[in-house]
């Protein structure tokens, strides 16, 4: 009976992590749809996404935890870390990711963002003052090969990807690394839902004040409102909740491996829903970068 319950828990965790990754990919495709067909921009969408999603997560947190939901604000050092996480981790990650989608497509932007784990690995090598191990060297070479194939389609003379898309995609990978490393102390002391919820809320306020999206005139029809809701509810609140619950059931290492379904799902949505054409070079570049995720997860 105990073995059966454990197996059920593992399958439930797998399903949650898998669904969360697919929802993140779907969210990226929804953002691309809004940029392409509804004339929205990342400058407008990111502030509203972070602000509304952060508010929803904080409300859920308060309903679950009561006064304990505000515990993170009682420690000045943790408040500083939270603000850093919200500004550079969450806001930087979301803004660079959606801007990269705006200049390219959801599949390409998502794959470029997955260079983040390799940057974390490189950062740890520098921090601990050690040379990269053989598997880490392979990971770096695969990442560089993947970037080259996606950006140039194998040509040394021209870019197949716009310079803006490449810049924001690579910057997104840097922010993913910051997003992963910066909240370590907070996650050791608080519930992960609380850390990300408050971080998203803080980041939303900051990007709102920076971009002031209410000053930008937009025309929203029912279809645009529906897909904005999908980005906020499915791509932020629900996807993260499922991901965290997956970690609770089967652990971060396995969930990290399962999460590689996100760029795959984003690419599939862009191809079969939005009609984006991916070349052989794109697919080989995607495969190189996704293989690094597998290697890093297996190393753990």
Phi and psi in degrees as a GROMACS rama.xvg file:
@    title "Ramachandran Plot"
@    xaxis  label "Phi"
@    yaxis  label "Psi"
@TYPE xy
-65.1113  -39.2855  UNK-2
-64.3456  -40.6948  UNK-3
-64.3085  -40.4088  UNK-4
-65.2837  -38.8306  UNK-5
-65.0947  -41.8458  UNK-6
-64.2412  -41.4035  UNK-7
-61.3276  -41.7214  UNK-8
-63.2269  -41.1076  UNK-9
-66.7896  -43.5501  UNK-10
-65.181  -37.8615  UNK-11
-64.2359  -42.7386  UNK-12
-62.7859  -42.6693  UNK-13
-60.6493  -45.6585  UNK-14
-63.343  -39.9835  UNK-15
-65.0346  -47.0389  UNK-16
-64.3223  -42.1846  UNK-17
-63.0946  -45.5132  UNK-18
-64.6891  -41.6606  UNK-19
-59.711  -44.1788  UNK-20
-63.3219  -41.6841  UNK-21
-64.1584  -39.1852  UNK-22
-65.5445  -37.2714  UNK-23
-62.9479  -42.1386  UNK-24
-63.512  -42.3261  UNK-25
-61.7207  -39.6263  UNK-26
-61.6171  -42.2605  UNK-27
-61.2237  -41.2791  UNK-28
-66.3047  -37.8623  UNK-29
-62.3423  -40.8852  UNK-30
-62.6  -43.1639  UNK-31
-61.5273  -40.7124  UNK-32
-59.1  -43.7705  UNK-33
-65.7694  -37.8131  UNK-34
-70.4558  -38.0986  UNK-35
-81.2305  -43.0191  UNK-36
-109.056  -14.6845  UNK-37
-117.439  5.3146  UNK-38
59.0156  28.4306  UNK-39
-86.9614  165.251  UNK-40
-129.213  163.415  UNK-41
-64.4079  -31.0116  UNK-42
-60.7706  -29.3837  UNK-43
-92.1303  -43.0422  UNK-44
-73.1307  -42.4681  UNK-45
-59.6975  -48.0593  UNK-46
-59.1213  -44.4034  UNK-47
-67.9201  -37.748  UNK-48
-62.0886  -50.7392  UNK-49
-65.8112  -42.7813  UNK-50
-65.3389  -48.2282  UNK-51
-70.167  -45.3963  UNK-52
-63.8043  -42.8947  UNK-53
-61.9117  -41.8202  UNK-54
-63.5749  -43.4868  UNK-55
-61.4253  -43.1414  UNK-56
-66.5548  -38.5475  UNK-57
-66.7942  -40.4663  UNK-58
-62.4348  -44.8442  UNK-59
-60.6142  -41.6488  UNK-60
-61.8821  -44.4395  UNK-61
-64.607  -40.5525  UNK-62
-64.2706  -33.8061  UNK-63
-79.9787  -41.4898  UNK-64
-108.366  -16.595  UNK-65
67.5714  -136.091  UNK-66
-64.9413  -24.9313  UNK-67
-65.7052  -18.2002  UNK-68
-62.7151  -22.7175  UNK-69
-97.3011  10.0082  UNK-70
-59.3244  -34.866  UNK-71
-64.5019  -22.5897  UNK-72
-85.4009  -1.98514  UNK-73
-91.9419  -7.75284  UNK-74
-113.926  111.637  UNK-75
-56.2207  -39.635  UNK-76
-65.6277  -40.6984  UNK-77
-69.7348  -31.722  UNK-78
-63.1944  -42.7056  UNK-79
-62.6026  -42.3197  UNK-80
-65.2345  -37.8849  UNK-81
-64.3584  -43.1179  UNK-82
-64.4532  -40.9724  UNK-83
-61.2579  -44.836  UNK-84
-63.1414  -43.5873  UNK-85
-66.6468  -40.4894  UNK-86
-77.3858  -52.3727  UNK-87
-89.9866  -40.6622  UNK-88
-71.9793  -65.8139  UNK-89
-76.3922  -52.8761  UNK-90
-63.2522  -47.1809  UNK-91
-61.2571  -42.384  UNK-92
-62.9943  -48.2032  UNK-93
-67.9741  -43.7629  UNK-94
-66.0205  -46.36  UNK-95
-65.6311  -38.0535  UNK-96
-64.7879  -50.2577  UNK-97
-70.017  -31.7005  UNK-98
-68.3898  -37.0452  UNK-99
-64.1286  -39.2014  UNK-100
-61.3454  -41.7706  UNK-101
-58.4067  -35.9703  UNK-102
-94.7032  -9.19361  UNK-103
-137.639  -106.899  UNK-104
-157.548  166.023  UNK-105
-63.077  -39.175  UNK-106
-63.4984  -48.8513  UNK-107
-64.3463  -45.4416  UNK-108
-62.0946  -40.0042  UNK-109
-67.247  -42.0947  UNK-110
-65.0557  -43.0401  UNK-111
-60.9855  -36.1187  UNK-112
-65.3088  -27.0201  UNK-113
-78.1907  8.05033  UNK-114
-74.944  -12.9204  UNK-115
-53.1617  -48.4679  UNK-116
-56.976  -36.2654  UNK-117
-67.355  -36.4218  UNK-118
-65.8533  -37.4827  UNK-119
-63.1486  -43.6856  UNK-120
-59.6781  -43.5545  UNK-121
-65.3836  -40.0574  UNK-122
-60.9532  -41.5814  UNK-123
-67.6903  -35.1518  UNK-124
-62.3515  -44.1507  UNK-125
-67.1471  -41.8041  UNK-126
-65.9982  -39.5526  UNK-127
-90.3584  0.875811  UNK-128
55.5236  51.3102  UNK-129
-131.607  155.946  UNK-130
-76.3537  148.203  UNK-131
-60.3806  142.118  UNK-132
-76.9274  165.3  UNK-133
-53.0615  -43.6076  UNK-134
-66.5091  -31.4241  UNK-135
-71.8906  -35.4457  UNK-136
-65.1888  -41.2725  UNK-137
-60.9994  -42.8855  UNK-138
-59.4621  -46.6425  UNK-139
-63.1083  -41.8326  UNK-140
-65.6691  -39.7667  UNK-141
-64.1971  -41.5203  UNK-142
-63.4579  -44.9651  UNK-143
-63.2424  -39.1321  UNK-144
-64.6189  -43.2836  UNK-145
-61.7091  -44.1768  UNK-146
-61.1992  -44.8428  UNK-147
-59.9604  -45.6522  UNK-148
-67.1437  -41.3786  UNK-149
-68.674  -41.891  UNK-150
-77.6644  -30.896  UNK-151
-122.214  -10.3789  UNK-152
57.8684  29.8442  UNK-153
90.9081  0.94  UNK-154
-97.886  137.938  UNK-155
-87.3802  -0.149642  UNK-156
-111.112  -11.5167  UNK-157
-154.824  160.481  UNK-158
-96.181  129.499  UNK-159
-86.8266  -19.6687  UNK-160
-108.284  141.054  UNK-161
-63.1498  151.081  UNK-162
-62.2487  -33.3923  UNK-163
-66.1085  -43.2336  UNK-164
-63.3703  -42.9379  UNK-165
-66.1597  -42.6795  UNK-166
-60.9687  -51.6826  UNK-167
-70.1475  -31.3231  UNK-168
-66.9661  -44.8153  UNK-169
-69.6131  -37.7628  UNK-170
-63.9106  -35.415  UNK-171
-60.7494  -37.8535  UNK-172
-63.8471  -38.474  UNK-173
-62.9282  -44.0689  UNK-174
-68.8365  -31.0753  UNK-175
-62.9011  -40.3854  UNK-176
-62.6027  -43.9148  UNK-177
-63.6526  -42.1622  UNK-178
-59.0563  -35.8383  UNK-179
-80.1798  -39.5427  UNK-180
-85.076  -39.2103  UNK-181
-64.3017  -32.3843  UNK-182
-91.8776  15.4792  UNK-183
-56.6551  -47.1954  UNK-184
-63.2264  -41.3442  UNK-185
-64.2446  -42.4334  UNK-186
-68.4962  -20.9559  UNK-187
-76.9224  -15.5386  UNK-188
-117.724  -17.9992  UNK-189
-136.578  162.514  UNK-190
-62.4644  137.777  UNK-191
-62.8004  -33.3388  UNK-192
-63.8038  -37.576  UNK-193
-67.2506  -43.0671  UNK-194
-62.5414  -48.1532  UNK-195
-72.995  -37.9037  UNK-196
-60.4414  -50.9687  UNK-197
-67.4421  -37.7796  UNK-198
-62.2052  -41.0871  UNK-199
-67.203  -37.8815  UNK-200
-64.3431  -47.4313  UNK-201
-62.4866  -45.6436  UNK-202
-62.5626  -38.4568  UNK-203
-61.8945  -43.3058  UNK-204
-61.9528  -44.1976  UNK-205
-62.9827  -46.5867  UNK-206
-69.8513  -33.07  UNK-207
-59.5162  -48.4296  UNK-208
-66.8382  -33.0018  UNK-209
-73.2519  -50.9428  UNK-210
-89.5153  -25.9268  UNK-211
47.6686  61.3194  UNK-212
-63.9979  -20.3236  UNK-213
-66.3605  -16.3712  UNK-214
-83.997  -12.3486  UNK-215
-92.5945  117.404  UNK-216
-71.5892  126.127  UNK-217
-131.84  153.244  UNK-218
-111.05  114.118  UNK-219
-110.726  119.434  UNK-220
-97.8634  -177.803  UNK-221
-61.383  -37.4503  UNK-222
-66.4513  -42.3651  UNK-223
-63.4065  -43.3898  UNK-224
-63.1577  -38.4282  UNK-225
-61.909  -47.0986  UNK-226
-73.9158  -28.9556  UNK-227
-63.8504  -41.7172  UNK-228
-61.7384  -37.968  UNK-229
-63.1764  -42.9182  UNK-230
-60.8365  -42.0606  UNK-231
-76.1618  -51.8654  UNK-232
-77.0563  -52.7142  UNK-233
-77.7113  -41.5765  UNK-234
-82.6651  -18.1156  UNK-235
-115.959  -69.0109  UNK-236
-67.2283  -56.2977  UNK-237
-70.4793  -43.0258  UNK-238
-61.2333  -45.1136  UNK-239
-68.4744  -39.7955  UNK-240
-60.3148  -44.4563  UNK-241
-64.1849  -39.9608  UNK-242
-62.6515  -46.3055  UNK-243
-63.4508  -42.075  UNK-244
-66.0115  -33.5903  UNK-245
-62.9765  -43.2087  UNK-246
-59.713  -40.1347  UNK-247
-63.2929  -33.2672  UNK-248
-86.1801  -40.8327  UNK-249
-127.382  1.73777  UNK-250
92.5425  156.431  UNK-251
-69.7849  -33.483  UNK-252
-64.9799  -47.2854  UNK-253
-67.5992  -41.0599  UNK-254
-63.8719  -37.7899  UNK-255
-60.2608  -36.7664  UNK-256
-71.0084  -43.2585  UNK-257
-64.3033  -32.1141  UNK-258
-64.2829  -13.8181  UNK-259
-65.6103  -6.27883  UNK-260
-68.3053  -19.8281  UNK-261
-59.1154  -55.3237  UNK-262
-64.6903  -30.4239  UNK-263
-65.7244  -47.3069  UNK-264
-65.435  -39.0851  UNK-265
-61.4953  -43.2895  UNK-266
-64.6799  -41.8567  UNK-267
-64.0913  -41.93  UNK-268
-63.0266  -41.874  UNK-269
-67.9008  -33.7798  UNK-270
-76.4434  -52.0541  UNK-271
-87.5213  -21.038  UNK-272
-101.299  -48.8563  UNK-273
-97.3281  -4.01121  UNK-274
73.9496  23.5116  UNK-275
-75.0535  136.495  UNK-276
-97.2114  123.855  UNK-277
-104.198  132.479  UNK-278
-83.0411  171.608  UNK-279
-61.0516  -39.2237  UNK-280
-62.7565  -40.6222  UNK-281
-58.3804  -49.349  UNK-282
-62.8537  -39.991  UNK-283
-66.375  -39.3854  UNK-284
-63.8936  -43.8324  UNK-285
-57.5382  -45.6483  UNK-286
-62.3224  -40.0318  UNK-287
-61.5339  -46.5852  UNK-288
-70.5528  -39.9838  UNK-289
-65.9811  -33.3338  UNK-290
-63.9506  -32.7289  UNK-291
-64.3032  -34.9728  UNK-292
-63.3615  -43.5721  UNK-293
-62.8496  -46.0881  UNK-294
-62.245  -42.274  UNK-295
-67.0443  -39.6284  UNK-296
-65.7964  -41.9992  UNK-297
-66.1441  -35.3446  UNK-298
-61.4949  -40.6312  UNK-299
